[in-house]
Amino acid sequence: MLLVDKSWSLILNIIIERYLAGSTICILWHDDFEWKPQGEAKNYSSFVGIQMKTLSGSFARNVVDVEAKEQQLRQNDLAYDDLMLKLTISIEMSHCESFLVFGDHIPIFVAAFSKASMYSIWRSLHNRFVFAHVEMELGESCCRDYFFEDQPNILFVVRNSANGTIFELKTNKYVGPRAEEPAQLLLLDRFDASKEQFQLNTILFPDKLRDLQGREVIIAGFDYRPYTVIKSAQSKGIPSNARDVGAAAQSDQAEVHIDGTETRVVLNFCAQFNCTVQIDTSDANDWGTIYPNMSGDGAMGMIIQHKADICIGAMYSWYDDYTYLDLSMYLVRSGITCLVPAPYRLASWYLPLQPFQGTLWAAVLVCLGIETLGLVLAHRKEQKLYEMRDCEVRSWWSSWAFGLVTTFKLFISQPGNSNVKSVTVRVLLFACFLNDIIITSIYGGGLASILTIPSLGEAADTLQRMRSHRLQWAASSEAWVYSIRGSDDPLMQDLLSNFHIYSDEQLLHLAHTGHMGFTVERLPFGHFAIGDYLTAEAIDRLVIMKEDLYYQYTVAFVPRLWPLLGHFNDLVYRWHSSGFDKYWEFRVVADNLNVQLQQQVESTMPGVGQGQDDINIEPVTLGMSNFVGILVVWVLGITVALMAFLVELLSAKFKQAKSGPTP
């Protein structure tokens, strides 16, 4: 018995000292495997012990609020048992990264850990697993779980018999195609407890990620350009660089050519680490959603169901999905903006007032008032200096009438019929005529330019204008606004009240009406991700907004504990620092997108090309709409003239009746 204890203690303490030091070790104690920490491992304090027999009663001694975690799991309708709960708390609170499991507890642990690692909000990329058992103690089915296919750092310590001294150290293959059974165990070394030495002295946790030997990396994606581009290699006559595992093996859609600003990151990753890129479009018809009970649909659902290894295509760092999955370092900045209806031409009753601004109209009125006052005073002085005929009325009323009528006639370039004798009045009339002819000439030129190159209304091209116009805007998925659904900003809440979700066919019809806004993505280097429903004819009626509704950084979503995430993030860092992100965006857009459509949208931006302030303002043939304001002035003038004529008739009859009949 002492030999047994010494044998297990020897090999396990060596493994802990060499490979597990520096991490928190979670140990599932087993009564048939007696060992105790010795040497350096004895002073190692980061141990979390789990006793399987007394597991249910151990929660009462916990310093962690286990009931809160249980309530959360029940609220999300997630199944759990005592071991799952204990592992979840150990990972989340103690940050367990290394695990030591014995005998028949191994399959129980694997099933519980697969769930607990997702229940815990904390996660690690450096997990190591040591499974100790006696040879022939476990059946062949114990290593058939996907856990043994997806985790590279697994070490089996297998004793040749219950009292034997030879231990075989094995690890799962992990690398290579899945058809070659990456879960199969390979011998690394042997340890002789009686001699306390290894046979080969090999590394027990080798770096399997440096060369994946053709292991498949499956992308969950759909054709969303320029992030992901999927083309049938056979129908397009282009070489294939990936296989669509969601298509039938003999179909034309099985062999595909994939490209895209984010797809190229995965392609270069596999080129560096010798893996095979595949894509699965079977369920990836949309970005998808992860539900609280850990089910999902769309591309995200394929990740949580272990149908794919990585999900790309303008995936934002959504927190609710992050709680169940893992995400990479950011890939690109994506701004969500809208193509909104272009401003309409203005043709209204106040068109005659548009040549001058309000302040200039005020200055003109002041000038006319000064002219009128000057003519009144000069005319009054003339009456005193010269003998007027007896029929002429010498009064202030006649002077005011002369000043007002003469000023109005001069302003509209009409000649007067008054007999002026004073040189002062004549000089003043000449000065007023010169002043008014300059004003009327400037006004005429401004009116002519407005009539032939009309003014435009206000486009809903900012957030404030979208709200004030109550512009209805739409997209094909809730994913477009998922990031701002929880915003407490009143402006965002008002904008979301006008947001609608339609199918691509409905959006295609609505885009040609020119009465709605449509979401597009603004890429970091000036290009746009535009839906297929936005055709060139539809964009003719639209302009791009001056600002973004909001922006986020795109990421790649991967399953929990995906061991390649660290290397993938390192590649993304190098990608950004090298400047390839800009080059790839321009290259992918040129190869796979409608460049003319990109330029058409770009031309509606302020300061680029004509800009949205100059859309459709070329000279046009005049129509009746151009004269609406002038006709209003004409009708108003006729109405006032008729009213004045009626007043004069009534006044004349009243005077005639008052003076009596003529003899």
Number of C-alpha atoms within 10 A of each C-alpha: 8 7 13 17 14 16 24 20 19 22 20 19 20 16 18 20 17 13 15 20 15 13 19 20 26 23 18 18 19 17 11 10 18 15 19 14 16 15 11 13 20 11 9 17 9 16 16 17 13 19 15 15 11 9 12 13 11 14 16 10 7 10 7 13 11 15 10 10 16 15 11 13 17 13 11 13 12 14 10 17 10 15 21 21 22 21 24 27 24 22 25 17 13 17 20 25 20 23 21 20 24 22 19 17 17 20 18 13 19 18 14 20 20 16 18 23 22 20 25 20 16 16 20 15 14 13 19 20 20 23 20 23 24 20 16 11 13 15 9 8 8 13 18 14 14 13 16 22 18 19 20 26 21 23 23 23 25 21 23 15 14 13 13 15 19 19 25 19 23 21 24 23 20 25 24 18 16 13 8 12 16 22 22 15 18 14 14 20 18 20 23 17 20 13 9 13 13 17 12 10 11 11 11 19 17 13 11 13 16 13 15 20 16 17 21 21 21 23 28 31 29 24 18 18 23 28 25 20 22 22 18 19 20 16 11 10 10 12 12 15 15 20 22 24 18 17 16 11 12 8 9 13 19 21 25 24 20 23 24 25 26 24 22 17 20 25 20 16 22 20 13 13 18 19 23 22 23 22 28 22 21 17 19 22 14 19 24 19 18 22 14 17 14 20 14 18 19 20 31 29 23 27 25 23 14 14 19 24 23 26 28 25 27 25 23 26 20 16 10 12 20 16 19 22 23 23 24 18 19 18 23 21 18 22 19 20 25 27 27 27 26 26 21 15 14 16 18 14 16 13 20 21 14 14 19 15 10 11 9 11 14 12 12 15 12 12 15 20 15 14 23 23 17 17 26 23 15 19 22 20 15 19 19 10 10 10 8 12 8 7 6 9 12 14 10 14 12 15 22 18 14 18 22 17 13 23 25 16 14 21 19 13 13 12 10 13 7 8 6 12 13 15 11 15 19 14 11 14 19 13 12 22 22 12 16 23 15 12 14 15 11 13 16 14 12 15 19 12 13 18 22 16 17 21 19 17 13 15 20 25 23 18 19 13 13 21 19 12 12 14 18 18 21 23 21 19 16 17 17 19 16 12 16 16 13 10 12 9 9 9 13 18 15 14 19 18 12 14 16 14 14 14 12 16 11 12 20 17 12 19 24 19 11 16 15 18 27 25 21 21 20 20 18 14 13 11 18 24 20 22 18 12 19 22 14 16 10 18 21 18 20 28 28 30 23 17 13 18 17 14 16 17 15 23 23 24 28 27 24 22 20 19 19 19 21 13 14 19 18 13 18 19 14 11 16 14 10 11 10 14 21 17 12 17 20 16 15 19 20 13 12 15 17 13 13 10 16 18 14 16 22 21 18 25 17 16 11 11 13 14 16 24 19 14 18 18 13 9 12 11 8 11 10 8 13 19 17 17 17 16 15 16 15 12 12 12 12 12 12 12 12 12 12 12 12 12 12 12 11 12 12 12 12 11 10 12 10 9 9 8 7 5 3
